């Protein structure tokens, strides 16, 4: 009788275990769960790609600075030349309906600003 009770209890435990395992797998295979899993994997992959791209960009920038220093040393250039100020020309009408140009003045080219 003890043997029968043991095997009955073992069967019940195996049944509960198998039912729990099947229910977990079914919940993992629902469309919502699959969508969440796919989204999480896509985000994880995106973060890994972003980190790799940032690392690559930093390596390129470091190597670029190093190569520029090597070229400046080889060419004897120790200081970068100063660039001239940009020339901006603004048209101003005077009383005689002719247009007079004034250099080195600033003009806003933003068409979205209020007039």
DSSP file (Angstrom, degrees, kcal/mol; ACC not computed):
  #  RESIDUE AA STRUCTURE BP1 BP2  ACC     N-H-->O    O-->H-N    N-H-->O    O-->H-N    TCO  KAPPA ALPHA  PHI   PSI    X-CA   Y-CA   Z-CA
    1    1 A X     >        0   0    0      0, 0.0     4,-2.1     0, 0.0     5,-0.2   0.000 360.0 360.0 360.0 -38.3    0.0    0.0    0.0
    2    2 A X  H  >  +     0   0    0      1,-0.2     4,-2.3     2,-0.2     5,-0.1   0.884 360.0  54.6 -62.6 -37.0    2.9    2.4    0.7
    3    3 A X  H  > S+     0   0    0      1,-0.2     4,-2.4     2,-0.2     5,-0.2   0.916 107.6  48.6 -62.7 -44.0    4.2    1.6   -2.8
    4    4 A X  H  > S+     0   0    0      1,-0.2     4,-2.4     2,-0.2    -1,-0.2   0.900 111.6  49.3 -63.8 -41.2    1.0    2.6   -4.4
    5    5 A X  H  X S+     0   0    0     -4,-2.1     4,-2.6     2,-0.2    -1,-0.2   0.907 110.7  51.4 -65.0 -41.6    0.8    5.8   -2.4
    6    6 A X  H  X S+     0   0    0     -4,-2.3     4,-2.4     1,-0.2    -2,-0.2   0.940 113.2  43.5 -60.5 -48.2    4.4    6.7   -3.4
    7    7 A X  H  X S+     0   0    0     -4,-2.4     4,-2.3     2,-0.2    -1,-0.2   0.850 112.4  53.0 -69.5 -33.6    3.7    6.1   -7.1
    8    8 A X  H  X S+     0   0    0     -4,-2.4     4,-2.4    -5,-0.2    -1,-0.2   0.939 111.8  45.7 -64.2 -45.6    0.5    8.0   -6.9
    9    9 A X  H  X S+     0   0    0     -4,-2.6     4,-2.5     1,-0.2    -2,-0.2   0.885 112.0  51.8 -63.8 -39.6    2.2   11.0   -5.3
   10   10 A X  H  X S+     0   0    0     -4,-2.4     4,-2.4     2,-0.2    -1,-0.2   0.906 110.6  48.5 -63.9 -41.2    5.0   10.8   -7.8
   11   11 A X  H  X S+     0   0    0     -4,-2.3     4,-2.3     2,-0.2    -2,-0.2   0.898 111.4  49.5 -65.1 -41.9    2.5   10.8  -10.7
   12   12 A X  H  X S+     0   0    0     -4,-2.4     4,-2.5     2,-0.2     5,-0.2   0.930 112.4  47.7 -63.6 -44.4    0.7   13.8   -9.2
   13   13 A X  H  X S+     0   0    0     -4,-2.5     4,-2.6     1,-0.2    -2,-0.2   0.909 112.5  49.1 -63.1 -41.9    3.9   15.7   -8.8
   14   14 A X  H  X S+     0   0    0     -4,-2.4     4,-2.6     1,-0.2    -1,-0.2   0.885 111.5  50.3 -65.0 -37.7    5.0   14.9  -12.4
   15   15 A X  H  X S+     0   0    0     -4,-2.3     4,-2.5     2,-0.2    -2,-0.2   0.909 111.8  46.5 -66.2 -43.0    1.6   16.0  -13.7
   16   16 A X  H  X S+     0   0    0     -4,-2.5     4,-2.6     2,-0.2     5,-0.2   0.924 114.0  48.7 -65.2 -44.4    1.7   19.3  -11.8
   17   17 A X  H  X S+     0   0    0     -4,-2.6     4,-2.4    -5,-0.2    -2,-0.2   0.931 113.8  46.0 -60.7 -46.3    5.3   19.9  -13.0
   18   18 A X  H  X S+     0   0    0     -4,-2.6     4,-2.5     2,-0.2    -2,-0.2   0.899 112.8  50.0 -65.9 -40.5    4.4   19.0  -16.6
   19   19 A X  H  X S+     0   0    0     -4,-2.5     4,-2.5     2,-0.2    -1,-0.2   0.919 111.8  47.9 -63.7 -44.0    1.3   21.2  -16.5
   20   20 A X  H  X S+     0   0    0     -4,-2.6     4,-2.3     2,-0.2    -2,-0.2   0.923 112.2  49.6 -61.5 -44.6    3.2   24.2  -15.1
   21   21 A X  H  X S+     0   0    0     -4,-2.4     4,-2.0    -5,-0.2    -2,-0.2   0.914 112.5  46.9 -62.4 -43.7    6.0   23.7  -17.7
   22   22 A X  H  X S+     0   0    0     -4,-2.5     4,-2.5     1,-0.2    -1,-0.2   0.906 111.3  51.3 -65.8 -42.5    3.4   23.6  -20.6
   23   23 A X  H  X S+     0   0    0     -4,-2.5     4,-2.1     2,-0.2    -1,-0.2   0.892 109.4  50.3 -63.9 -39.1    1.5   26.6  -19.3
   24   24 A X  H  X S+     0   0    0     -4,-2.3     4,-1.8     2,-0.2    -1,-0.2   0.925 111.6  48.1 -62.6 -43.6    4.8   28.7  -19.1
   25   25 A X  H  X S+     0   0    0     -4,-2.0     4,-1.2     1,-0.2    -2,-0.2   0.893 110.3  51.6 -65.8 -39.4    5.7   27.7  -22.7
   26   26 A X  H  < S+     0   0    0     -4,-2.5     3,-0.3     1,-0.2    -1,-0.2   0.889 108.7  51.1 -64.2 -38.8    2.2   28.6  -23.9
   27   27 A X  H >< S+     0   0    0     -4,-2.1     3,-1.0     1,-0.2     6,-0.3   0.863 108.1  53.0 -66.5 -33.7    2.4   32.0  -22.3
   28   28 A X  H 3< S+     0   0    0     -4,-1.8    -1,-0.2     1,-0.2    -2,-0.2   0.764 107.5  52.8 -70.1 -23.8    5.8   32.6  -23.9
   29   29 A X  T 3< S+     0   0    0     -4,-1.2    -1,-0.2    -3,-0.3    -2,-0.2   0.319  79.9 114.6 -97.6   8.5    4.3   31.8  -27.3
   30   30 A X  S <> S-     0   0    0     -3,-1.0     4,-2.5    -4,-0.2     5,-0.2  -0.468  78.3-115.4 -72.7 153.0    1.4   34.3  -27.2
   31   31 A X  H  > S+     0   0    0      1,-0.2     4,-2.3     2,-0.2     5,-0.2   0.882 115.1  51.8 -57.6 -39.8    1.6   37.1  -29.8
   32   32 A X  H  > S+     0   0    0      2,-0.2     4,-2.3     1,-0.2    -1,-0.2   0.928 111.4  46.5 -63.6 -44.2    1.9   39.8  -27.1
   33   33 A X  H  > S+     0   0    0     -6,-0.3     4,-2.4     1,-0.2    -2,-0.2   0.890 112.4  50.2 -66.0 -39.6    4.8   37.9  -25.4
   34   34 A X  H  X S+     0   0    0     -4,-2.5     4,-2.5     2,-0.2    -1,-0.2   0.889 110.5  50.6 -65.1 -38.5    6.5   37.3  -28.7
   35   35 A X  H  X S+     0   0    0     -4,-2.3     4,-2.5    -5,-0.2    -2,-0.2   0.910 111.2  47.8 -65.9 -42.1    6.2   41.0  -29.6
   36   36 A X  H  X S+     0   0    0     -4,-2.3     4,-2.5     2,-0.2    -2,-0.2   0.916 112.7  49.0 -64.6 -42.9    7.7   42.1  -26.3
   37   37 A X  H  X S+     0   0    0     -4,-2.4     4,-2.3     2,-0.2    -2,-0.2   0.921 112.5  47.6 -62.7 -44.4   10.5   39.6  -26.7
   38   38 A X  H  X S+     0   0    0     -4,-2.5     4,-2.4     1,-0.2    -2,-0.2   0.906 112.3  49.8 -64.2 -41.3   11.3   40.8  -30.2
   39   39 A X  H  X S+     0   0    0     -4,-2.5     4,-2.5     2,-0.2    -2,-0.2   0.914 110.8  49.5 -64.1 -42.7   11.1   44.5  -29.2
   40   40 A X  H  X S+     0   0    0     -4,-2.5     4,-2.3     1,-0.2    -1,-0.2   0.906 112.3  47.6 -63.4 -41.5   13.5   43.9  -26.3
   41   41 A X  H  X S+     0   0    0     -4,-2.3     4,-2.5     2,-0.2    -1,-0.2   0.888 111.3  51.3 -67.3 -38.2   16.0   42.0  -28.5
   42   42 A X  H  X S+     0   0    0     -4,-2.4     4,-2.5     2,-0.2    -2,-0.2   0.916 111.2  47.5 -64.8 -42.5   15.7   44.8  -31.1
   43   43 A X  H  X S+     0   0    0     -4,-2.5     4,-2.5     2,-0.2    -2,-0.2   0.914 112.2  49.8 -63.3 -43.1   16.5   47.5  -28.5
   44   44 A X  H  X S+     0   0    0     -4,-2.3     4,-2.1     2,-0.2    -2,-0.2   0.915 112.4  47.1 -62.2 -43.5   19.4   45.4  -27.1
   45   45 A X  H  X S+     0   0    0     -4,-2.5     4,-2.6     2,-0.2    -2,-0.2   0.902 111.1  52.4 -64.8 -41.1   20.8   45.0  -30.6
   46   46 A X  H  X S+     0   0    0     -4,-2.5     4,-2.5     1,-0.2    -2,-0.2   0.899 109.3  49.0 -61.6 -41.7   20.3   48.8  -31.3
   47   47 A X  H  X S+     0   0    0     -4,-2.5     4,-2.5     2,-0.2    -1,-0.2   0.903 111.3  49.6 -65.4 -40.1   22.2   49.7  -28.1
   48   48 A X  H  X S+     0   0    0     -4,-2.1     4,-2.1     2,-0.2    -2,-0.2   0.919 112.7  47.1 -64.3 -42.6   25.1   47.3  -29.0
   49   49 A X  H  X S+     0   0    0     -4,-2.6     4,-2.6     2,-0.2    -2,-0.2   0.897 111.7  50.9 -65.0 -40.1   25.3   48.8  -32.5
   50   50 A X  H  X S+     0   0    0     -4,-2.5     4,-2.6     2,-0.2     5,-0.2   0.923 110.5  48.8 -63.2 -44.5   25.2   52.4  -31.2
   51   51 A X  H  X S+     0   0    0     -4,-2.5     4,-2.3     1,-0.2    -1,-0.2   0.897 112.4  48.7 -62.6 -39.8   28.0   51.6  -28.7
   52   52 A X  H  X S+     0   0    0     -4,-2.1     4,-2.4     2,-0.2    -2,-0.2   0.907 112.2  48.5 -66.3 -41.0   30.0   50.1  -31.5
   53   53 A X  H  X S+     0   0    0     -4,-2.6     4,-2.7     2,-0.2    -2,-0.2   0.902 111.7  49.0 -66.7 -40.5   29.4   53.1  -33.8
   54   54 A X  H  X S+     0   0    0     -4,-2.6     4,-2.4     2,-0.2    -1,-0.2   0.919 112.0  49.2 -64.7 -42.8   30.4   55.5  -31.1
   55   55 A X  H  X S+     0   0    0     -4,-2.3     4,-2.2    -5,-0.2    -2,-0.2   0.907 111.9  48.7 -61.9 -41.8   33.5   53.6  -30.3
   56   56 A X  H  X S+     0   0    0     -4,-2.4     4,-2.6     2,-0.2    -2,-0.2   0.922 110.8  50.3 -64.0 -44.3   34.4   53.5  -34.0
   57   57 A X  H  X S+     0   0    0     -4,-2.7     4,-2.5     1,-0.2    -2,-0.2   0.897 110.7  49.3 -62.3 -40.6   33.8   57.3  -34.4
   58   58 A X  H  X S+     0   0    0     -4,-2.4     4,-2.5     2,-0.2    -1,-0.2   0.902 111.1  49.7 -66.1 -39.8   36.0   58.0  -31.3
   59   59 A X  H  X S+     0   0    0     -4,-2.2     4,-2.6     2,-0.2    -2,-0.2   0.921 111.6  48.8 -62.9 -43.6   38.8   55.8  -32.7
   60   60 A X  H  X S+     0   0    0     -4,-2.6     4,-2.4     1,-0.2    -2,-0.2   0.925 112.0  48.9 -62.0 -44.3   38.6   57.5  -36.1
   61   61 A X  H  X S+     0   0    0     -4,-2.5     4,-2.4     2,-0.2    -2,-0.2   0.912 111.8  48.7 -63.1 -43.3   38.7   61.0  -34.4
   62   62 A X  H  X S+     0   0    0     -4,-2.5     4,-2.3     1,-0.2    -1,-0.2   0.928 113.7  46.2 -62.6 -44.5   41.7   60.0  -32.3
   63   63 A X  H  X S+     0   0    0     -4,-2.6     4,-2.6     1,-0.2    -1,-0.2   0.861 110.9  53.6 -66.5 -34.3   43.6   58.6  -35.3
   64   64 A X  H  X S+     0   0    0     -4,-2.4     4,-2.6     2,-0.2    -2,-0.2   0.924 109.9  46.7 -65.5 -44.2   42.6   61.7  -37.4
   65   65 A X  H  X S+     0   0    0     -4,-2.4     4,-2.1     2,-0.2    -2,-0.2   0.910 113.3  49.6 -64.1 -41.9   44.1   64.0  -34.7
   66   66 A X  H  X S+     0   0    0     -4,-2.3     4,-2.1    -5,-0.2    -2,-0.2   0.926 112.3  47.0 -62.8 -44.8   47.2   61.9  -34.5
   67   67 A X  H  X S+     0   0    0     -4,-2.6     4,-2.7     1,-0.2    -2,-0.2   0.887 110.3  52.7 -66.7 -38.6   47.7   61.9  -38.3
   68   68 A X  H  X S+     0   0    0     -4,-2.6     4,-2.7     1,-0.2    -1,-0.2   0.901 109.0  50.1 -62.5 -39.7   47.1   65.7  -38.5
   69   69 A X  H  X S+     0   0    0     -4,-2.1     4,-2.2     2,-0.2    -2,-0.2   0.907 110.8  49.6 -64.5 -40.6   49.8   66.2  -35.9
   70   70 A X  H  X S+     0   0    0     -4,-2.1     4,-2.5     2,-0.2    -2,-0.2   0.921 112.9  46.6 -62.9 -43.8   52.2   63.9  -37.8
   71   71 A X  H  X S+     0   0    0     -4,-2.7     4,-2.5     2,-0.2     6,-0.3   0.905 111.4  50.9 -66.1 -41.6   51.5   65.8  -41.0
   72   72 A X  H  X>S+     0   0    0     -4,-2.7     5,-2.2     1,-0.2     4,-0.9   0.900 112.6  47.0 -62.5 -39.7   51.9   69.2  -39.3
   73   73 A X  H  <5S+     0   0    0     -4,-2.2     3,-0.3     3,-0.2    -2,-0.2   0.915 113.3  48.0 -67.3 -41.8   55.2   68.1  -37.9
   74   74 A X  H  <5S+     0   0    0     -4,-2.5    -2,-0.2     1,-0.2    -1,-0.2   0.860 117.7  41.3 -67.0 -35.0   56.4   66.7  -41.3
   75   75 A X  H  <5S-     0   0    0     -4,-2.5    -1,-0.2    -5,-0.2    -2,-0.2   0.529 111.4-117.7 -90.7  -7.2   55.4   69.9  -43.1
   76   76 A X  T  <5 +     0   0    0     -4,-0.9     2,-0.7    -3,-0.3    -3,-0.2   0.727  65.3 142.8  78.3  21.7   56.6   72.3  -40.4
   77   77 A X      < +     0   0    0     -5,-2.2    -1,-0.3    -6,-0.3    -2,-0.1  -0.857  13.1 160.9 -96.9 117.2   53.2   73.7  -39.7
   78   78 A X        +     0   0    0     -2,-0.7     2,-0.4     1,-0.2    -1,-0.2   0.600  63.7  40.7-111.2 -15.5   52.9   74.4  -36.0
   79   79 A X  S    S-     0   0    0     -7,-0.1     2,-0.3     3,-0.0    -1,-0.2  -0.998  79.8-124.3-134.7 135.7   50.0   76.9  -36.0
   80   80 A X        -     0   0    0     -2,-0.4     2,-0.1    -3,-0.1     3,-0.1  -0.597  37.6-109.1 -77.4 139.0   46.9   76.8  -38.1
   81   81 A X        -     0   0    0     -2,-0.3     2,-0.3     1,-0.1    -1,-0.1  -0.369  33.1-109.8 -68.1 145.2   46.4   80.0  -40.1
   82   82 A X        -     0   0    0      1,-0.1     2,-0.2    -2,-0.1    -1,-0.1  -0.563  30.9-128.0 -74.8 134.7   43.6   82.3  -38.9
   83   83 A X        -     0   0    0     -2,-0.3     3,-0.1     1,-0.1    -1,-0.1  -0.581  26.5-109.5 -80.4 144.7   40.7   82.3  -41.3
   84   84 A X        -     0   0    0     -2,-0.2    -1,-0.1     1,-0.1     2,-0.1  -0.346  40.7 -92.4 -70.8 156.6   39.5   85.8  -42.5
   85   85 A X        -     0   0    0      1,-0.1    -1,-0.1    -2,-0.0     2,-0.1  -0.401  48.8-101.6 -64.9 142.8   36.1   87.0  -41.3
   86   86 A X        -     0   0    0     -3,-0.1     2,-0.5    -2,-0.1    -1,-0.1  -0.436  34.0-125.2 -67.7 141.3   33.3   86.2  -43.6
   87   87 A X        -     0   0    0     -2,-0.1     2,-0.5    -3,-0.1    -1,-0.1  -0.752  26.8-171.7 -89.6 128.9   32.2   89.1  -45.8
   88   88 A X        -     0   0    0     -2,-0.5    17,-1.2     2,-0.0    16,-0.7  -0.983   5.5-158.8-122.5 130.9   28.5   89.9  -45.6
   89   89 A X  E     -A  103   0A   0     -2,-0.5     2,-0.4    14,-0.2    14,-0.2  -0.922   6.2-170.8-114.8 131.2   26.9   92.4  -47.9
   90   90 A X  E     -A  102   0A   0     12,-1.5    12,-1.6    -2,-0.5     2,-0.5  -0.968  17.7-135.8-121.9 135.2   23.7   94.2  -47.1
   91   91 A X  E     -A  101   0A   0     -2,-0.4     2,-0.4    10,-0.2    10,-0.2  -0.772  22.2-176.1 -91.6 129.7   21.8   96.3  -49.6
   92   92 A X  E     -A  100   0A   0      8,-2.4     8,-2.4    -2,-0.5     2,-0.4  -0.993  17.4-139.7-125.7 129.8   20.5   99.6  -48.3
   93   93 A X  E     -A   99   0A   0     -2,-0.4     2,-0.2     6,-0.2     6,-0.2  -0.698  17.8-164.1 -87.6 136.9   18.4  101.9  -50.4
   94   94 A X    >   -     0   0    0      4,-1.6     3,-1.5    -2,-0.4     4,-0.1  -0.535  40.7 -84.8-108.1-175.7   19.0  105.6  -50.2
   95   95 A X  T 3  S+     0   0    0      1,-0.3    -2,-0.0    -2,-0.2    -1,-0.0   0.739 121.0  63.0 -63.8 -25.6   16.8  108.5  -51.4
   96   96 A X  T 3  S-     0   0    0      2,-0.1    -1,-0.3     1,-0.1     3,-0.1   0.239 111.3-114.4 -88.2  16.8   18.0  108.4  -55.0
   97   97 A X  S <  S+     0   0    0     -3,-1.5     2,-0.3     1,-0.2    -2,-0.1   0.641  77.0 125.9  60.6  18.7   16.6  104.9  -55.5
   98   98 A X        -     0   0    0     -4,-0.1    -4,-1.6    -6,-0.0     2,-0.5  -0.693  62.7-117.3 -98.1 161.0   20.1  103.5  -56.0
   99   99 A X  E     -A   93   0A   0     -2,-0.3     2,-0.4    -6,-0.2    -6,-0.2  -0.851  23.8-163.2-103.0 130.3   21.4  100.6  -54.0
  100  100 A X  E     -A   92   0A   0     -8,-2.4    -8,-2.4    -2,-0.5     2,-0.4  -0.937   9.6-145.7-113.4 132.9   24.4  101.1  -51.8
  101  101 A X  E     -A   91   0A   0     -2,-0.4     2,-0.5   -10,-0.2   -10,-0.2  -0.830   9.5-165.7-103.2 135.1   26.3   98.1  -50.5
  102  102 A X  E     -A   90   0A   0    -12,-1.6   -12,-1.5    -2,-0.4     3,-0.5  -0.980  13.5-143.9-120.1 126.6   27.9   98.1  -47.1
  103  103 A X  E    S+A   89   0A   0     -2,-0.5   -14,-0.2     1,-0.2     3,-0.1  -0.475  73.0  25.9 -88.5 160.4   30.5   95.4  -46.2
  104  104 A X  S    S+     0   0    0    -16,-0.7     2,-0.3     1,-0.2    -1,-0.2   0.788  86.4 125.3  60.6  34.1   31.0   93.7  -42.9
  105  105 A X        -     0   0    0    -17,-1.2     2,-0.3    -3,-0.5    -1,-0.2  -0.844  58.9-118.7-112.6 158.9   27.5   94.1  -41.6
  106  106 A X        -     0   0    0     -2,-0.3     2,-0.4    -3,-0.1   -16,-0.0  -0.739  26.3-175.0-100.5 146.6   25.3   91.3  -40.5
  107  107 A X        -     0   0    0     -2,-0.3     2,-0.6   -18,-0.0   -18,-0.0  -0.999  25.1-125.1-139.4 135.6   22.1   90.3  -42.0
  108  108 A X        -     0   0    0     -2,-0.4     5,-0.0     1,-0.1    -2,-0.0  -0.718  19.1-174.2 -85.8 122.4   19.7   87.7  -40.8
  109  109 A X        +     0   0    0     -2,-0.6     2,-0.8     3,-0.0    -1,-0.1   0.284  46.4 120.2 -95.6   9.8   18.8   85.2  -43.5
  110  110 A X    >   -     0   0    0      1,-0.2     3,-0.9     2,-0.1    -2,-0.1  -0.658  43.9-169.6 -79.4 112.1   16.2   83.5  -41.4
  111  111 A X  T 3  S+     0   0    0     -2,-0.8    -1,-0.2     1,-0.2    -2,-0.0   0.608  80.5  64.5 -77.1 -11.0   12.9   83.7  -43.2
  112  112 A X  T 3  S+     0   0    0      2,-0.1    -1,-0.2    -3,-0.0     2,-0.1   0.537  77.9 102.1 -91.7  -5.6   11.0   82.5  -40.2
  113  113 A X  S <  S-     0   0    0     -3,-0.9     2,-0.1     1,-0.1    -5,-0.0  -0.429  83.1 -96.2 -79.7 156.8   11.8   85.4  -37.9
  114  114 A X              0   0    0      1,-0.1    -1,-0.1    -2,-0.1    -2,-0.1  -0.444 360.0 360.0 -72.0 139.8    9.2   88.0  -37.3
  115  115 A X              0   0    0     -2,-0.1    -1,-0.1    -3,-0.1    -2,-0.0   0.343 360.0 360.0-117.7 360.0    9.4   91.2  -39.4
